[in-house]
C-alpha cells in the first residue's frame, strides 16, 4: 500500500531562492535517512549539486522569457512524498518506484531528485522536482486536481509491481471541501474552464488576433468593450477575463499571445543590420564614450552601463568581435547542449530498463519455488492469499522475459557491467552538460545585451518596463 501527496515549494523566509532549494535537498539526502546516500537517485542533475543546477535553469528561464514572479507567488520546486506500509517493500524497490513515479508525473520534462528515507517504521520517498522545465522556456503547470492525478499514477505503478493500493480511499478534508465547492457550483466553474482553455490555446498563437480567432474556434463568443469578455455555448452571461486573475487581463493576454512560451518574435528575429559586419567592440566602446547629451541620458536609463562594460569584457575574453560570430556561437552552443541533453535522457532510460530487468531476474529466482508450489496446489485461492506478493513478482518477471522476444535472458553480472558502463558514460556526458548550460546563459546574455546596446532589439513596451521595475 502506497500513498502520495504533492506540495509546492516557495522561497523560505530570510533565505535566497538557491539557499531555500539547498536546505530542502540537503534534508532529503541526509546520510542517516538514506543509508549514506545509497538511496538517492536523480534525473538530469547531480544530487550533490541539484540546487545550483535548478538555480541555473531559473536564470536561463529568465534570460529566455524575461519573466519572473513575486517572491510570495514564485513556486521554485514541488515535493512529492510516497509512503509505504511497513514491511511491504524493500528500500531499493521503493527508491526505484519513486524514480518511476517522478518520471511519469513530470513526463521527463523536469529535473528531479529521489531520496528514500528508512529512519522510520514506514519507508517513504521524497521527490523534489524543479518547477522550471529542461528547456528553460516554461514552468510546471500544477493542475487543479494534481493530487488525484498523482494518486492515480501511484496506484497504477503499485499494481504493476504487485504492491497493494488503497481501494476506495476516504476523501481527505481538502477533497471534501473541494467536492462541496463543486456541488455548490453544480460542476466545474465557468472561470476554471475558461482559464484552462486559454492556457491550452495561447502557447500556439502568433499574436493577439490569432488568439481571439482560436478562442472563437473553440466555440467562445467574444465581447471586446471596455473589458474583454468570453461566453461559451450554454452560458447565460459573459465572463470577464480580468476576473480570472492578473495573467488573464487583456493586456496580459496580448503579452502572452505575442510571446508564446516566453519567446518574443522580436527577440528571435533582431532588426537586420544591413548586411554589414558589426564590429561589436568598436560600436560598444563608442556607446560607452558617447557625449553626455539628452540622447545619451535616455539610452543610459534603458541600459545599465555596468552591464555594458561586463558584456564588453566578456566579448574581449572570448575573442568575439563580429556580431554574426556571436550569433553563431549561441546557436552552436544550443545545438550541442540539446544533443548532450538528449543523450543523457537516452542513457538514463536505458539504465532504468537494465535495473528493472535485473530486479525481475532476482525476483524470479527468489520466487521460483513458491510459484511452483502454487501451480501444484489444490487450494489456489488460499495459497494466493498467503503468497500473493511473491506470485505477482514471479508473473511480472515472466512477462518481462517474454518481452525479450526470444533473446536469451542475460546474467545479473552482465547487467551490472552494462549498468556501470552506462553510468560512466552518463557521468562523462553530464560534465559537459553542466558546462554547456553555463555557456548558454553567458552567450545568450551577451547577445541580448549587444542587441540592446547597438539598437538591434526593439525597445520594450512601457508596460513591460514598469513590471520589471516593480520586480
C-alpha angles and dihedrals in degrees: 000000000000130000127193139195137179130218128185113229122218134181112291122237114273091005132104121238093259093044090052092053092044093053093050096044091046089054091050091051098046108148094225090056100042103040093262093316095307091121097055124104132170143192124221091344140063116253091225095054101026094119092054091047093048087051091050089053091053093049090050090048090056092047091052100040106019088222130133138162131227111263094251091056101036111110105199100176141357124229122209120189121199115190129189136203111261113269096010102102140025119242091245093052090046090053093050092046090051090052091050092048091050092049093051096043094049092035088227091291099113136054114247144176122214118200123177117207121210099172094102135055091261120054112233135175129220116209118189116185130183115252089215114077126236093259089053091224099103146017136238110277106219104209121219095255098032092139089060091050089049092049091051093050090046093052092047091053093047092051091047090054095042097252122137124255133200107259115213095356118207111254116254122235089261092053092047091052092049092048090051090051091049091049091052090051093045093235135335112349122251091236094055091047090050092048092051092049092050093047091050096046104039101067091067096047124112096203143336095285090051088051092054091048091052091049089053088050087055088060099260122142110219129209117192106191127123085320131028113249137179134200126187124204109283095025116123096208142024118261116222114230093220088063089065095066141277092296091061105052116118091255092049092048090050089053094044094048092047091049105037110189087005092291114130117210088219091056093047092051111036117199106276117253098221093261094286122134107254111218094204097189094057094042094047092048089052089054092049093050096041120133118274095247130132091275092054093049091051091050092047090056091054096048133033112241093212090055090050091053091049090051091051091052091049092052092049093048091051095042093240113153102143122074094215090052090054091049090049091050090054091050095045092049091049092050093049091046091052091048093051091044091052092049092051090052090052092049093048092048091051091046089054090050092049093048091049093049090049090053091050092051092051093045091048091055093046095049101038095101094045091050092048090051089049091054091051095044119109091203100056096159093058092041091051091050090055100039102026096128095052093046092050091050091050093049092046089053092050090050090052091050091050088055089063087078096227096316114138116264107252123234119257090241091055091051091049090053091047091049091050091051091049091048092050091052091046091053090049092049091044093058089058091042093059093047092049091049090057091045091054091056092048097047096042091048091050093049093048090050092048090050089053096044095047095040094246092130123066114247116263119253114261091247092060091049091053092050092051092047089053090053 
